[in-house]
């Protein structure tokens, strides 16, 4: 059983923690954090969120959350926190976020720090010191005040530079990160699972937010919903989707659900009649992510490997996945996808795998060469990514512990731990170009505590 002991001005507070999830009987040790050097020094009381990482994965310290939170009184001379009975073996780091709890249940990070890696010796205490000099003032992720405290399901930026995010029952949208958002309630009976960027089937060259809901795909544009879009699919709880224009006037949609996947081919002559669309909805291995690439192939990352489904799958009146799937030779199990779309001629496919982020050039779905590893991502499971659809290319990769950001304008990489101001568990990322007197580029990140942004340039 892990235990937490907090010493404050010689007062002992003991809090029971989550039971160890390593094999019972392993040797254990204690980790003590000396936080005396990061007290508020006369300011109002603040709070510290403490995270423990084991082999680049967050080691849950409390039931239902990944961190321990303690109060830091402004006048306290000594603050020591001890984590007891931590298993020996992994390489550990400690993260520290210091800030304030906000109304609505979110945390405003003012400072953050990351310890050096360390290992434990059986039965011994390892002291991890933090001093004020080691704290980074948080210039990284700033809050979008109007939607903080909302448990968001993702975020996209559409063709017209509208930022669109949503909680379970309300869509929040705006053209600027610095304005009051529009708040549009979903139709009765709908709840949002996630958000993806699809296409407007009336004008497939334009992108559009697709809400993946308990009742199918629900497109959202100009503060209105298209409840007819997936009416022929029925009340399928969609977890993810992808859309693409085909030939300038037709469109295709791919989706996945729990234990299944599917698609629909939307010809321009029937685009006004969703009730006539012929949806495919088949059982499959668990799917992590999907995308659509030239000409209209669906790419699926599943627990049984990555594959693409070609147009023949869409045209088959009685399709099966095994009959049509084309396995992809990837560097590891794929968890997330990204794409730079060149209409089939020189596309770049990005793969977030259990062994890092990779990319490969391809033509019409065929790899031109072996995949290449993105710098610094080796050994990290890449759960999510965002690739800009404008030039220069900006990239963001989210792992279990870090976010890796490529600034295409400066050709530089940055890496930040998840304690550096991200809004709780991340649910979506998107790139936003804000044009005023100058062009500013932002990475927008949605999470269970709201929406934040990171200005990449200038």
C-alpha positions as CSV (number, residue, x, y, z in Angstrom):
1,X,0.0,0.0,0.0
2,X,1.5,3.4,-1.0
3,X,1.2,6.1,1.6
4,X,1.6,9.8,1.5
5,X,3.1,11.8,4.5
6,X,3.1,15.6,4.5
7,X,5.2,17.5,7.0
8,X,4.1,21.1,7.5
9,X,5.7,23.1,10.3
10,X,6.3,19.8,12.1
11,X,2.7,18.7,11.9
12,X,2.3,15.2,10.4
13,X,-0.6,14.5,8.1
14,X,-1.0,10.9,6.8
15,X,-3.1,10.1,3.7
16,X,-3.6,6.6,2.3
17,X,-3.0,6.2,-1.4
18,X,-4.0,3.8,-4.1
19,X,-2.7,0.3,-3.7
20,X,0.4,-0.6,-5.7
21,X,-0.2,-2.0,-9.1
22,X,3.2,-3.5,-9.5
23,X,3.6,-7.2,-8.6
24,X,3.2,-7.7,-4.9
25,X,6.3,-8.7,-3.1
26,X,8.6,-6.3,-5.0
27,X,11.1,-4.3,-3.0
28,X,9.9,-0.8,-2.1
29,X,11.4,2.5,-1.0
30,X,10.3,6.0,-0.1
31,X,10.5,9.2,-2.1
32,X,10.6,12.5,-0.2
33,X,10.0,15.9,-1.8
34,X,11.5,18.9,-0.1
35,X,9.2,21.8,-1.2
36,X,10.4,24.3,1.4
37,X,12.1,26.3,-1.3
38,X,9.0,26.9,-3.3
39,X,6.7,28.4,-0.7
40,X,4.5,31.3,-1.7
41,X,6.8,33.7,0.4
42,X,4.1,35.9,1.8
43,X,1.6,35.6,-1.1
44,X,-1.8,34.0,-0.7
45,X,-1.9,30.3,-0.1
46,X,-1.3,28.3,-3.2
47,X,-1.5,24.6,-4.1
48,X,0.9,22.1,-5.5
49,X,0.1,19.2,-7.7
50,X,2.6,16.4,-7.5
51,X,3.0,13.7,-10.1
52,X,5.3,10.7,-10.1
53,X,6.4,9.2,-13.4
54,X,7.7,5.6,-13.8
55,X,9.4,4.8,-17.1
56,X,7.8,7.8,-18.8
57,X,4.3,6.9,-17.6
58,X,2.3,8.6,-14.9
59,X,2.1,6.5,-11.8
60,X,-1.4,7.2,-10.3
61,X,-1.1,8.4,-6.7
62,X,-4.8,8.8,-5.9
63,X,-8.0,6.9,-6.8
64,X,-9.4,8.5,-9.9
65,X,-6.6,11.0,-10.5
66,X,-3.0,11.0,-11.5
67,X,-1.6,13.4,-8.9
68,X,-1.6,14.4,-5.3
69,X,-2.6,18.0,-4.4
70,X,-1.5,19.8,-1.3
71,X,-1.8,23.3,0.0
72,X,1.3,25.5,0.3
73,X,0.7,28.2,3.0
74,X,2.4,31.5,2.2
75,X,4.2,31.7,5.5
76,X,5.2,28.0,6.0
77,X,8.9,27.5,6.6
78,X,9.0,23.8,5.9
79,X,7.1,21.5,3.5
80,X,8.2,17.9,3.0
81,X,6.1,15.3,1.3
82,X,6.9,11.6,1.4
83,X,5.5,8.9,-0.9
84,X,6.0,5.6,0.9
85,X,6.2,2.0,-0.5
86,X,7.1,3.0,-4.0
87,X,8.3,-0.1,-6.0
88,X,12.0,-0.4,-6.8
89,X,12.9,-1.0,-10.5
90,X,11.6,1.8,-12.8
91,X,13.3,5.0,-13.5
92,X,11.3,7.8,-11.9
93,X,10.8,11.5,-12.2
94,X,8.7,14.0,-10.2
95,X,6.6,16.7,-11.7
96,X,5.5,19.8,-9.8
97,X,2.7,22.3,-10.7
98,X,2.1,25.3,-8.5
99,X,-0.9,27.5,-8.8
100,X,-4.5,28.1,-7.7
101,X,-7.7,26.0,-7.8
102,X,-10.3,27.9,-9.8
103,X,-14.1,27.9,-9.6
104,X,-15.5,25.2,-11.9
105,X,-12.9,22.7,-11.0
106,X,-9.7,23.6,-12.9
107,X,-6.2,24.4,-11.9
108,X,-4.3,27.6,-13.0
109,X,-0.6,26.6,-13.3
110,X,1.7,29.5,-12.5
111,X,4.9,27.5,-12.1
112,X,6.1,24.1,-13.0
113,X,9.2,22.0,-12.6
114,X,10.5,18.5,-13.5
115,X,13.1,16.6,-11.5
116,X,16.1,14.8,-12.9
117,X,15.5,11.0,-13.4
118,X,16.3,8.8,-10.4
119,X,16.1,5.2,-9.3
120,X,15.3,3.7,-5.9
121,X,17.2,1.5,-3.6
122,X,15.3,-1.1,-1.5
123,X,14.3,0.3,1.9
124,X,16.0,3.6,1.4
125,X,14.7,7.2,1.2
126,X,15.4,9.2,-1.9
127,X,15.1,13.0,-1.4
128,X,14.0,15.1,-4.4
129,X,14.7,18.8,-3.8
130,X,12.9,21.6,-5.5
131,X,14.0,25.2,-5.2
132,X,12.5,28.5,-6.4
133,X,15.3,28.8,-9.0
134,X,14.2,25.5,-10.5
135,X,10.6,26.6,-11.2
136,X,9.6,27.7,-14.7
137,X,7.3,30.6,-14.8
138,X,4.5,29.2,-16.9
139,X,4.6,30.8,-20.3
140,X,3.6,27.6,-22.0
141,X,-0.1,26.9,-22.0
142,X,-2.5,29.7,-21.2
143,X,-6.2,29.3,-20.4
144,X,-9.1,30.3,-22.7
145,X,-11.0,31.8,-19.9
146,X,-14.5,31.5,-21.3
147,X,-14.5,27.7,-21.4
148,X,-12.3,26.8,-18.4
149,X,-13.8,24.3,-16.0
150,X,-15.7,22.5,-18.8
151,X,-14.9,18.8,-19.5
152,X,-14.2,19.1,-23.2
153,X,-14.3,16.2,-25.7
154,X,-11.9,17.6,-28.3
155,X,-11.2,20.6,-30.5
156,X,-11.0,21.4,-34.2
157,X,-10.4,24.4,-36.4
158,X,-12.6,24.5,-39.5
159,X,-12.1,26.0,-43.0
160,X,-13.1,29.4,-41.8
161,X,-10.7,29.5,-38.8
162,X,-13.5,28.8,-36.4
163,X,-12.3,27.1,-33.1
164,X,-14.9,24.5,-32.2
165,X,-14.9,22.5,-29.0
166,X,-17.7,20.8,-27.0
167,X,-18.5,19.2,-23.7
168,X,-21.1,16.4,-23.6
169,X,-24.1,18.6,-24.3
170,X,-22.9,22.0,-25.6
171,X,-20.7,23.2,-28.5
172,X,-18.5,26.2,-27.8
173,X,-17.2,28.1,-30.9
174,X,-15.5,31.3,-31.8
175,X,-13.1,32.9,-34.3
176,X,-10.6,34.0,-31.6
177,X,-9.0,32.6,-28.5
178,X,-9.5,36.0,-26.8
179,X,-13.2,36.5,-27.2
180,X,-16.4,35.3,-25.6
181,X,-17.4,32.0,-27.2
182,X,-20.8,31.1,-28.6
183,X,-22.5,28.3,-26.6
184,X,-24.9,26.1,-28.6
185,X,-26.8,23.3,-26.9
186,X,-27.0,20.0,-28.7
187,X,-30.4,18.7,-29.9
188,X,-32.3,16.7,-27.3
189,X,-30.9,13.2,-26.8
190,X,-27.4,13.8,-28.2
191,X,-24.2,13.6,-26.2
192,X,-20.7,14.1,-27.6
193,X,-18.0,11.4,-27.5
194,X,-15.3,13.3,-29.4
195,X,-14.8,15.8,-32.3
196,X,-13.1,15.4,-35.7
197,X,-12.7,17.5,-38.7
198,X,-14.9,16.3,-41.6
199,X,-16.2,17.9,-44.7
200,X,-19.3,19.7,-45.8
201,X,-21.1,17.3,-48.2
202,X,-22.8,20.1,-50.0
203,X,-19.4,21.7,-50.7
204,X,-16.8,18.9,-50.0
205,X,-13.8,21.3,-50.5
206,X,-14.7,22.9,-47.2
207,X,-14.0,21.3,-43.9
208,X,-16.6,21.1,-41.1
209,X,-16.7,20.0,-37.5
210,X,-18.2,16.5,-37.1
211,X,-19.4,15.7,-33.6
212,X,-19.1,12.0,-32.8
213,X,-22.1,11.3,-30.6
214,X,-24.1,8.6,-29.1
215,X,-26.5,8.9,-32.0
216,X,-24.1,9.0,-34.9
217,X,-22.1,11.7,-36.6
218,X,-23.6,15.2,-36.1
219,X,-22.0,17.9,-38.4
220,X,-21.9,21.4,-36.9
221,X,-21.5,24.6,-38.9
222,X,-22.6,28.3,-38.4
223,X,-24.2,27.4,-35.0
224,X,-26.5,24.8,-36.5
225,X,-26.5,20.9,-36.5
226,X,-27.3,18.5,-39.3
227,X,-29.3,15.8,-37.6
228,X,-30.0,14.1,-40.9
229,X,-26.4,13.3,-41.8
230,X,-26.2,9.8,-40.3
231,X,-29.9,9.1,-40.1
232,X,-29.6,6.0,-42.3
233,X,-26.8,4.7,-40.0
234,X,-29.1,4.6,-37.0
235,X,-28.2,5.3,-33.3
236,X,-24.6,4.1,-33.4
237,X,-22.3,5.6,-30.7
238,X,-19.5,6.9,-32.9
239,X,-16.1,7.3,-31.2
240,X,-14.1,8.8,-34.1
241,X,-14.6,9.8,-37.8
242,X,-12.8,11.2,-40.9
243,X,-14.2,12.7,-44.1
244,X,-12.8,13.7,-47.5
245,X,-13.9,15.2,-50.8
246,X,-13.7,12.9,-53.8
247,X,-13.3,14.4,-57.3
248,X,-14.4,17.9,-56.1
249,X,-18.1,17.1,-55.7
250,X,-18.5,13.7,-54.0
251,X,-17.5,12.8,-50.4
252,X,-16.7,9.8,-48.2
253,X,-17.0,9.3,-44.5
254,X,-15.2,6.7,-42.3
255,X,-15.9,6.1,-38.7
256,X,-15.2,3.7,-35.8
257,X,-17.2,2.7,-32.8
258,X,-16.6,0.3,-29.9
259,X,-15.9,-3.1,-31.5
260,X,-16.5,-1.9,-35.1
261,X,-15.9,0.5,-38.0
262,X,-17.8,1.6,-41.1
263,X,-18.1,4.1,-43.9
264,X,-20.4,5.7,-46.5
265,X,-19.9,6.9,-50.1
266,X,-21.8,10.1,-50.7
267,X,-22.3,10.9,-54.4
268,X,-23.2,14.5,-55.3
269,X,-26.5,13.5,-56.9
270,X,-27.7,12.0,-53.6
271,X,-26.0,14.3,-51.1
272,X,-29.3,16.1,-50.4
273,X,-30.9,12.8,-49.4
274,X,-29.1,11.3,-46.3
275,X,-31.9,8.8,-45.7
276,X,-30.9,7.0,-48.9
277,X,-27.2,6.7,-48.1
278,X,-25.9,3.1,-47.8
279,X,-23.8,2.9,-44.7
280,X,-21.4,0.1,-43.9
281,X,-21.2,-0.9,-40.2
282,X,-19.1,-4.0,-39.4
283,X,-17.6,-5.6,-36.3
284,X,-13.8,-5.3,-35.9
285,X,-10.9,-5.4,-33.5
286,X,-10.8,-2.3,-31.2
287,X,-9.9,0.8,-33.2
288,X,-7.6,3.6,-31.8
289,X,-7.9,6.1,-34.6
290,X,-8.8,6.5,-38.3
291,X,-8.2,8.9,-41.1
292,X,-9.0,9.2,-44.8
293,X,-6.3,9.7,-47.5
294,X,-6.2,9.8,-51.3
295,X,-8.3,8.7,-53.2
296,X,-10.7,7.9,-50.4
297,X,-9.1,5.1,-48.5
298,X,-9.8,4.6,-44.8
299,X,-6.8,4.1,-42.6
300,X,-7.4,2.3,-39.3
301,X,-5.1,1.8,-36.3
302,X,-6.4,-1.2,-34.4
303,X,-5.3,-3.6,-31.7
304,X,-4.5,-6.2,-34.4
305,X,-2.4,-3.9,-36.5
306,X,-2.8,-1.0,-39.0
307,X,-4.4,-1.3,-42.4
308,X,-6.2,0.6,-45.1
309,X,-9.5,-0.1,-46.8
310,X,-9.6,0.9,-50.5
311,X,-12.5,2.2,-52.6
312,X,-13.4,-1.4,-53.5
313,X,-14.6,-1.8,-49.9
314,X,-17.1,1.1,-50.4
315,X,-18.3,-0.3,-53.7
316,X,-18.9,-3.8,-52.6
317,X,-22.6,-4.5,-51.8
318,X,-21.6,-7.1,-49.2
319,X,-18.1,-6.0,-48.0
320,X,-16.0,-7.7,-45.4
321,X,-12.9,-6.2,-43.7
322,X,-10.8,-9.3,-44.2
323,X,-11.5,-9.4,-47.9
324,X,-10.5,-5.8,-48.6
325,X,-8.0,-4.7,-45.9
326,X,-4.4,-3.9,-47.0
327,X,-2.0,-4.3,-44.0
328,X,0.5,-1.5,-43.4
329,X,4.1,-2.2,-42.5
330,X,4.6,0.1,-39.5
331,X,7.4,0.5,-37.0
332,X,5.1,-0.5,-34.1
333,X,1.5,-0.7,-33.1
334,X,-0.1,2.5,-34.3
335,X,-2.2,4.5,-31.8
336,X,-2.8,7.8,-33.8
337,X,-2.6,9.2,-37.3
338,X,-1.8,12.4,-39.1
339,X,-1.6,13.5,-42.7
340,X,-0.2,16.2,-45.0
341,X,-2.5,15.8,-47.9
342,X,-1.1,16.4,-51.5
343,X,-4.0,14.7,-53.2
344,X,-2.2,11.4,-53.5
345,X,1.1,12.8,-55.0
346,X,3.7,13.0,-52.2
347,X,1.4,12.7,-49.2
348,X,3.1,12.4,-45.8
349,X,1.5,9.9,-43.4
350,X,2.3,10.4,-39.7
351,X,2.1,7.5,-37.3
352,X,2.0,7.8,-33.5
353,X,3.1,4.4,-32.3
354,X,4.0,2.7,-29.0
355,X,7.7,3.3,-30.1
356,X,7.5,7.0,-31.0
357,X,6.3,9.2,-33.8
358,X,7.1,8.3,-37.4
359,X,6.4,9.7,-40.8
360,X,6.6,8.3,-44.4
361,X,6.1,9.7,-47.8
362,X,3.6,7.9,-50.0
363,X,1.8,8.0,-53.3
364,X,-1.7,6.8,-53.7
365,X,-1.4,4.9,-50.5
366,X,1.9,3.2,-51.3
367,X,4.9,3.9,-49.1
368,X,7.8,5.5,-51.1
369,X,10.4,4.6,-48.5
370,X,10.9,3.3,-44.9
371,X,9.3,5.3,-42.1
372,X,11.5,7.8,-40.3
373,X,11.5,8.5,-36.6
374,X,10.8,12.0,-35.3
375,X,13.6,13.3,-33.1
376,X,13.3,12.7,-29.3
377,X,10.1,10.6,-29.5
378,X,11.8,7.1,-29.3
379,X,10.4,5.1,-26.5
380,X,7.3,7.2,-26.1
381,X,3.8,6.0,-26.9
382,X,2.2,8.7,-29.0
383,X,-1.5,8.8,-28.2
384,X,-2.5,11.9,-30.1
385,X,-1.1,14.3,-32.7
386,X,-2.0,17.5,-34.6
387,X,-0.4,18.3,-38.0
388,X,-1.2,21.8,-39.4
389,X,-3.0,22.0,-42.8
390,X,-1.1,25.2,-43.6
391,X,2.5,26.1,-44.5
392,X,5.0,26.0,-42.9
393,X,4.1,22.8,-41.2
394,X,3.6,22.7,-37.4
395,X,3.4,19.4,-35.5
396,X,2.4,18.3,-32.0
397,X,2.7,14.8,-30.6
398,X,1.2,13.9,-27.2
399,X,2.7,10.9,-25.3
400,X,1.8,9.6,-21.8
401,X,4.2,12.1,-20.3
402,X,5.2,14.8,-22.7
403,X,4.0,17.0,-25.6
404,X,6.5,17.4,-28.5
405,X,6.0,20.5,-30.6
406,X,7.7,21.3,-34.0
407,X,7.8,25.0,-34.9
408,X,7.8,24.9,-38.7
409,X,8.6,28.6,-39.0
410,X,11.8,28.4,-36.9
411,X,12.6,24.7,-37.5
412,X,12.9,24.0,-33.8
413,X,11.6,21.3,-31.4
414,X,10.2,21.9,-27.9
415,X,9.2,19.4,-25.3
416,X,7.1,20.0,-22.2
417,X,5.8,17.7,-19.5
418,X,2.1,17.4,-19.1
419,X,2.3,19.4,-15.8
420,X,3.2,22.6,-17.7
421,X,-0.3,24.0,-17.8
422,X,-2.3,21.5,-19.9
423,X,-6.0,21.3,-19.0
424,X,-6.2,17.9,-17.2
425,X,-6.4,14.8,-19.4
426,X,-6.0,15.9,-23.0
427,X,-8.9,15.1,-25.4
428,X,-7.9,17.0,-28.5
429,X,-5.4,19.3,-30.2
430,X,-5.6,21.6,-33.2
431,X,-3.5,24.3,-34.9
432,X,-5.0,27.8,-35.2
433,X,-3.6,30.6,-37.3
434,X,-4.6,34.0,-36.1
435,X,-4.2,36.9,-38.6
436,X,-4.3,40.4,-37.3
437,X,-1.5,42.9,-38.0
438,X,0.9,39.9,-38.0
439,X,0.3,36.1,-38.3
440,X,0.3,34.3,-35.0
441,X,0.3,30.5,-34.8
442,X,-1.2,28.7,-31.8
443,X,-1.5,25.1,-30.6
444,X,-5.0,24.8,-29.0
445,X,-5.4,21.9,-26.5
446,X,-8.7,20.6,-25.1
447,X,-8.9,18.6,-21.9
448,X,-11.1,17.6,-19.0
449,X,-10.5,20.9,-17.3
450,X,-11.0,23.3,-20.3
451,X,-9.2,24.8,-23.3
452,X,-5.6,26.1,-23.3
453,X,-3.3,27.5,-26.0
454,X,0.4,27.8,-26.7
455,X,1.7,30.5,-29.0
456,X,4.4,29.1,-31.2
457,X,5.3,32.2,-33.2
458,X,6.4,35.0,-33.4
